[in-house]
Amino acid sequence: MSRTNRSAAETRDRLLKAAIEVFSTEGYVGATTREIARVANVSEVTLFRRFQSKEQVLSAVARHITALRTEALAHQDEWTYDLRRDLLHYAKLHDDTLEEYEALFRMFIGEAHRHPTEALEVLQQSFLPLREKLISYLQTCVERGSIRPNVDLPLAVDQLTGMLLSGMIRRHVSQVNRGYSRKRYIEGCVDLWVRGVSTAASPVSRTPSPE
């Protein structure tokens, strides 16, 4: 990579990190391109050379956040098709993403009623490819006989990710000791989910991993 390209990439990274910080604290409605540029220590003109609007900044942030999981799901031929193992890997990646950007996710949930329709569509469109990749993997599992053919796969995926999202929110809004770790919660979500969709009459009970 040339020095010019490296500098441009570094500037883009600073803008994305600044945008995440500003969106997390100010919300989408309250955030301004001027403030994002200030936090990134660049001019607003520099921001507009890369992103033509606040909506485009948000879209880039969403793609940045989903990049790790997109890469992890990109090569489905590398999946083991051990349903619990693969879903546990996915769930951990998903939960790590929620944890790393929890302030941003909680902000959007908290002010969802204030978001312009366009902003919500940007977020949804950015995350849909991940959802579709997981649905495609699960469809293959149906064809291989490990998932019941009558399972509504889009609904099942949303149920799994919904459980993970609620777990992240609970961790950050309640300090009550619930008697289990974050790791145990993720494993429990996956085990419950796999039991619900598996063709196995009685999935093997697994000893919880050590804390």
C-alpha positions in Angstrom: 0.0 0.0 0.0 1.4 3.4 -1.0 1.9 6.2 1.6 -1.1 8.1 0.1 -3.4 5.1 0.3 -2.2 4.3 3.8 -2.9 7.9 4.9 -6.4 7.8 3.3 -7.1 4.5 5.1 -6.0 5.9 8.4 -8.1 9.0 8.0 -11.1 6.8 7.2 -10.5 4.6 10.3 -10.3 7.8 12.4 -13.6 9.0 11.0 -15.3 5.7 11.6 -14.1 5.5 15.2 -15.1 9.1 15.8 -18.6 8.4 14.2 -19.1 5.5 16.5 -18.2 7.6 19.5 -20.4 10.5 18.5 -23.4 8.4 17.5 -23.1 6.5 20.8 -23.1 9.6 22.9 -25.3 12.0 20.8 -27.6 9.6 19.0 -28.1 9.6 15.3 -30.4 12.7 15.4 -28.1 14.7 17.6 -24.8 13.7 15.9 -23.4 16.2 13.3 -20.8 15.7 10.6 -19.0 18.7 12.1 -18.7 17.0 15.5 -17.6 13.7 13.9 -14.9 15.6 12.0 -13.8 17.4 15.2 -13.4 14.2 17.2 -11.5 12.6 14.3 -9.3 15.7 14.2 -9.9 16.4 10.5 -11.8 19.1 8.7 -15.5 18.7 7.8 -14.4 19.1 4.2 -12.2 16.0 4.6 -15.2 14.1 5.9 -17.3 15.1 2.9 -14.6 13.9 0.5 -15.2 10.4 1.8 -18.9 10.5 2.9 -21.5 12.8 1.2 -23.9 12.7 4.1 -24.4 11.6 7.7 -26.4 8.7 6.4 -23.4 7.5 4.4 -21.3 7.8 7.5 -23.8 5.6 9.4 -23.8 3.1 6.5 -20.0 2.9 6.6 -20.1 2.4 10.4 -22.6 -0.5 10.1 -20.4 -2.2 7.4 -17.4 -1.7 9.6 -19.1 -3.4 12.6 -20.3 -6.3 10.5 -17.0 -6.9 8.7 -15.7 -9.5 11.2 -18.8 -11.7 11.1 -19.1 -11.3 7.3 -15.6 -12.7 6.9 -16.3 -15.5 9.3 -19.4 -16.5 7.3 -17.9 -15.9 3.9 -16.5 -19.5 3.4 -19.3 -21.8 4.2 -17.3 -24.8 2.8 -15.1 -24.4 6.0 -18.1 -24.9 8.3 -18.1 -28.2 10.2 -21.8 -28.8 10.0 -21.7 -29.8 13.6 -24.8 -27.6 14.4 -24.0 -26.8 18.0 -20.3 -26.1 17.3 -20.9 -23.8 14.3 -23.8 -22.0 16.0 -21.7 -21.5 19.1 -18.9 -20.0 17.0 -21.4 -17.7 15.3 -23.1 -16.7 18.6 -19.7 -15.8 20.2 -18.8 -13.6 17.2 -22.3 -12.0 17.4 -22.0 -11.4 21.1 -18.5 -10.0 20.8 -19.8 -7.5 18.3 -22.7 -6.5 20.6 -20.4 -6.1 23.5 -17.8 -4.1 21.6 -20.4 -1.6 20.4 -22.9 -1.9 23.2 -23.3 1.8 23.7 -24.1 2.3 20.0 -26.6 -0.5 19.9 -28.3 0.6 23.1 -28.5 4.2 21.8 -30.3 3.1 18.7 -32.7 1.0 20.7 -33.3 3.8 23.2 -34.1 6.4 20.6 -35.6 4.2 17.8 -38.8 6.3 17.7 -36.7 9.3 16.8 -34.7 7.8 13.9 -35.5 8.9 10.4 -36.7 6.0 8.3 -33.7 6.3 6.1 -31.3 5.7 9.1 -33.1 2.5 10.2 -33.1 1.2 6.6 -29.3 1.8 6.4 -28.7 -0.3 9.5 -31.1 -3.0 8.4 -29.6 -3.3 4.9 -26.1 -3.5 6.4 -27.0 -6.4 8.7 -29.2 -8.3 6.3 -26.4 -10.0 4.4 -25.2 -11.6 7.6 -28.7 -12.8 8.4 -29.0 -14.3 4.9 -25.7 -16.1 5.1 -26.7 -17.8 8.3 -30.1 -18.7 6.9 -28.3 -20.2 3.9 -26.1 -22.3 6.2 -29.1 -23.5 8.1 -30.9 -24.4 4.9 -28.0 -26.6 4.0 -28.3 -28.2 7.5 -32.0 -28.9 6.6 -30.9 -30.6 3.4 -28.3 -32.6 5.3 -31.0 -33.7 7.7 -29.8 -32.1 11.0 -32.5 -29.5 11.1 -36.2 -30.2 10.8 -37.6 -29.2 7.4 -40.6 -27.4 9.0 -38.5 -24.9 10.9 -39.1 -21.3 9.9 -35.4 -20.4 9.4 -35.7 -16.5 9.3 -37.8 -16.6 12.4 -35.3 -19.0 14.1 -32.3 -16.8 13.3 -34.1 -13.7 14.7 -35.0 -15.6 17.8 -31.3 -16.6 18.4 -29.9 -13.1 17.8 -32.8 -11.7 19.9 -31.7 -13.8 22.9 -28.1 -12.6 22.5 -29.2 -9.0 22.2 -31.3 -9.2 25.4 -28.4 -10.8 27.2 -26.1 -8.0 26.3 -28.6 -5.4 27.4 -29.2 -7.1 30.7 -25.5 -7.3 31.4 -25.2 -3.5 31.1 -28.4 -2.3 32.8 -28.5 -4.7 35.8 -25.7 -5.4 38.2 -27.6 -8.2 39.9 -25.6 -11.5 40.1 -27.8 -14.0 38.2 -25.6 -17.0 38.9 -24.1 -17.5 35.5 -21.4 -16.0 33.4 -21.6 -14.4 29.9 -20.1 -17.5 28.5 -22.6 -19.8 30.1 -25.4 -17.5 28.9 -24.2 -17.8 25.2 -23.9 -21.6 25.5 -27.3 -21.8 27.1 -28.9 -19.8 24.2 -27.3 -22.0 21.6 -28.2 -25.2 23.4 -31.8 -24.1 23.8 -32.0 -23.1 20.2 -30.4 -26.2 18.8 -32.8 -28.4 20.8 -35.7 -26.5 19.3 -34.6 -27.0 15.6 -32.7 -30.3 15.7 -33.9 -33.5 14.1 -32.4 -35.4 17.0 -35.1 -36.7 19.3 -33.1 -36.0 22.4 -30.0 -33.9 21.9 -27.0 -35.0 24.0 -26.8 -33.1 27.3 -23.5 -31.3 27.6 -21.7 -30.4 30.7 -21.3 -26.6 31.0 -17.8 -25.3 30.2 -15.7 -24.2 33.2 -16.1 -20.6 34.1 
